[in-house]
Amino acid sequence: MTPLSGKSVLITGGTGSFGRTCVKRLLEDDEPPSRLVVFSRDEQKHVDMARNLFPVDRYPQIRYFVGDVRDLPRLLRALSGIDYVIHAAAMKHVDVAEYNPQECIRTNIGGAENLIHACLDTGVKKLVALSTDKAANPINLYGATKLCSDKLFIAGNALGGSEGTRFAVVRYGNVLGSRGSVIPFFLRAKETGRLPITDPRMTRFWITLAQGVDLVLNAFHRMGGGELYVPRIPSMNIMDLARAIGPDCETDVVGIRPGEKLHECLIPPDEARQTLEFDDHFVIEPSFTWWTRTDVLEENGGRRCAEGFVYSSDTNDQWLTVEEIRELIAPFEAAQ
């Protein structure tokens, strides 16, 4: 069973990579949600999911609800009777956001604000929002909008008072094989015999879609409202990925793209002051006076991070080897 078993659940961005994986996990549970609403603005992706993955005649609890998080009246209608919300809708491509900043702001920030008000007004019990490593010390618009979104959700707990919706956030790194991931790009480039490398020193955090779903579901179980959860996940060097995918390929160094970091950080030192460490995750506490969970978290094994602690992909204590990377990418190679 999951914390959402037997409940009424809505997933924004439910037709995306995370959404499809999460829907599959919830529907295959021994006790699936009583109602599972897939909320997305992409009509064709709804059709593809309904025809090829989760047909309504096989999964009678599923609903395909076309809508945009920018549209508050539509959100209010969609959230009627919903217990729990997973917020995965976002504009996430760095280059697209830089060229279309107004659209990114309206979706990632305006959409978050709409969702907060809609949840409070319809009596949703809990919401968990997906964030990104790019929201930690952001250098591009996408990261800046997600940082703002995170702050909105965390502060949303104060708007709800003692009986309102509880909001929490999960922040993690690159998702293995998701849309926009370097893995499918490298698999295609492998056929040419050459792989473009931004910088041989580049490192990234990596997490699978299944691990991302587990993090979100565990957050529903752990949260009291106001937490930002960060998983302990391994790092990978870009050259090791190139060796795993195309060991016989030549590499071309093409330079770091605008808005891209050499290494990625999930917890910068300024946030580490408010961070508790657990065996498999971290919890970043909000800095507001209404936050009262510190004692509870420490009683459950949380350890205060040391002054100056940084959780960065280049200084991580967990690393994927070339052999481990090959195992992880094998399903994507088979699907090519």
N, C-alpha and C positions, 0 to 999 in steps of 0.2 A: 504494500500500500504506500501511496505518497500522501503528503499533507493535503493534496487536492482531491483525494478520493471521495466520490459521492457529492462533490461540490459543483457549483456553477462557475465556470472559468471562462475568461476571455483573454485572447492573446492578440495584442496589436502587432502588426507586421507578421501575422501568423502564416503567410504564404512564403516567407523567406527561408533561408537555410536553417536558422535556429528554430523558427516556428514549425517547420515540417518535422524536424527531429523531436521537438517537444511534444507535438501532437501525437506522433507515433508512440512515444514513451507513455504518455498519459492513457491513450486508448488501449495499449497492450497491458496495462496494469490489471491486477486481479480485481480491483474495484475502481473502474475509471470514473471520471467526472460524470455527474448526472446530465450536464449540458456543457458543451465545449464550443465556444464561439471563435471562429477564425475571422479576425477583423483585418482587412487590408484594402488598399485602394486599387490594386491591380486585378482587374476582372479576369484576365486570361490565366493568371496564376491560380485564381479560385477554380476556374474550369478545369485546369490541369490536375489540381489536387483532388477535386470531386470525381473526376473520371478515372484517374490512374492510380491514386494512392488511397484515399479515404472516402469511398462512395457512401452516400447517406443511407442507402438501403442496407449496407453492412454495418454502418456505425450510426444508428439512429439518433445518438446524442449530439452529433456534430451539426453546427450551423455555419454557413458561409455568408458572412455579413460584409458587403462591400461598403467601405467608408474610409474617411481620411481623418487623422487625428487633428487636422486643422479645423475640422467642422464640429463645433461644440454641440449643436442640436443632434447631429447624427451620433456622436459619442453618448449623449444622454439616452438616446433610444437604445443603442446597443448594450449599454450597461444596466438596463432595467433587470433586476433580479439576479445580478452577478455577485458572487461572493469574493472571488479572487481574480486579480488581473496580473498578467505578465506583459510588460511593455518592451517590445522588441522593435517597434517601428522607428526608423530613422533614415535620414540621408547620411551615408557613411563614406562615400568615396571622396578622398581628400581633394583631388583635382577638380571634380565636379562642384564641390562646395566652394572652392576658391573662385570659380568662374561664375557661380550662381549663388552668391552669399545670401541674398534676400530669401531665396527658396529654402536654403539650409536653416536659416534662422526661424522661418515660419514653421517648419516641420519639427526641428529638434527642440526649440525653445517654446514657441507658441503651442505646439502640439502637447508638450509636457504640461504647460499651464492649463490647457483645456482639459487634459486627462485628470489632473488633480481636482479641479472644480467638479468635473463630472462624477468622479469617484465619491467625493464628499457629498454631493447632492443626491446620489442614488443609493448610498449606504453600503458601498463596497467595503469589505472587511480589511483586506490587505492587498497591496500592490508591490511587486518587485520590478524595478526598472533595470535594463541592461545598459552598462556603460562601457568604457574603453580605456585602455592604457593611455590613449592620446588626450584624455581629459586631465591627466596629471602633468602639470607644468606645460600646458598646450602651446604649440608653436604654429598651428594651423587653425583655420576657422572651424573645421569639423570638431577638433578637440575642444576648442573654446565653447562651442555650442553645447557639447556634451557635459562640460564642466558646469555650465550654467543650468542645464537640465538637472544634473545631479543635485545642485544646490536647491533648486525648486522642489524636487521631490522630498529631500530631507527636511526642508523648512515646512513642507506641507503637513507634517505631523503636528505642528503648532496650530495650524488652521483648524484641524479636526478636533482639538481639545482632547478630553479624556475618553470620549466615546466614538470619535470619528475614525476614518480610514487610517490605517498604519502604512507608512511608506518606507521602503528600504531600497538600496541600490547594490548591484553587483558590478565589479570592475575587473575585466580580465584582458589578456593579450590577444594576439592573432589566433584566429580559429582555423584549425587545420582543414584545408579543402573547401572553405566557404567561398561564396561568390567574391571575386576580387582577390582571392588568395594567390600567392606566388606559385603554389604547387601546380594547379592546372596550367598556368602560364609556362612554367618550366617544362612540364610534360609535353606541351606543344612545341616549345622551342628545341627540345631534345632532338626532334626529327631533323633539324637543320645541322646538328653537330656542334652548335655554339650556344652558350648560355650567357645572357647579359647579367652582369653583377653590378649592383650599385656601388658597393664598397666592400672589399674582402674582410674588413673588420666588423661589419654590421652584425648585430645580434638581435634576436627577437624572443619574447615569451611565446610559448605555443600551448594551445589547449584544444582538445577535440570537441566536437559538437556535443557528444554525449556527456563529457565532463562539464561543459557549460550548462547543460540542462540540469545535471545533478547539483551544481552550485546554486542555481535558481531555486530548485525544489527544496534544498536544505535551508535556504534563506527563509522560506516561508515557515519552516519549522522553528528556526532559531530566533527570528526577528521579534523585537518588541516595538520597533519603529524608530527610524533615524540612523540605522547602521549603514555603513558602506563596506561590503564584503569583498575581500581580495583573496583569490586562491593561491596556494603555494604550487607553482607549476614550473616545469623545466624551461631552460633557455636553449636556443639553437643558433649556431653560427651559419651565416649564409653560404659559406664555402662548403660546410659539411652537408648542407641541403643539396648543393650542386653536385657533390661527389656521390650522394645517395641516388639522385635522379639520373644524372648523366656522367658516370665515371670516366667515360671515354671522350666527353665533350671538351672543346676548348672554351675558355671563359673570356668575355670582353667586359672590362670595367667601364661602365657608362656614367658613373657619378650619381650622387644622391639627388633625388627629385625635390623640387620645391615643397616645403611643408613636411619633409620627412626627417626623422631623427636617425642618428647613427646607432644609438642604443635606446631602448624603451624603458620607461620607469613606471611602475605601478604604485609605489609609495615614495614620494619625495621626502626630504628631511623635515620640512615644515609640517607635513601631515603625520609623520612618524611620531611626533609628540603626543598625538591623540590616538595612537594605534596600539591595539592589543594583539599579541601573537598567539596563535593556537597551533596544534600539530599540523593541520592541513589547510589553514586559512588565517587571514588577518581580519580584524574588525577596526575600521577607522570610525572613531566616535565624532559626532557633531560637536561644535563648540558652543552650543546654546545652553542657557541655564535650565531649560526644561529637561535636559538629558539626565537621566538618573539611573542608567543601567550599568555603570562601571563596576559597582560591587558585585552585581549578578554575574557579569562576564568573568571577573577575576575568580569568583567562586567556582566557575565552570572550567577553570584551567588557563584562563587568559594571562599572558605575561606582558608587562609593559615593555615596549620597545626601547632600546637604549638611545640616549641622546645622539643625534647624528646618523641614526639608522637610515639606510636607503635600500629600497627593493627595486633593483635595476637589472635589466637582462644581461649586462656585461659582468656584474659582480655576483650573480646568482650562485647558489651552492648546488643547484641541480642542472645537469646538462644532458641533452640527448646525444647519443653517439650516432655515427653514420649508420650502424647496423639497426639501431632503434628507429631512426628516421625511415630507413627502408621498410621496416615492418609497418610503420604508420601510414606510409604512402602507397603500400601495395594495393589496397582496395581502389584507390584512384587510378592507378596504372591499369588495373584489370578493367575498369569502366571506360578507358580510353577507346 
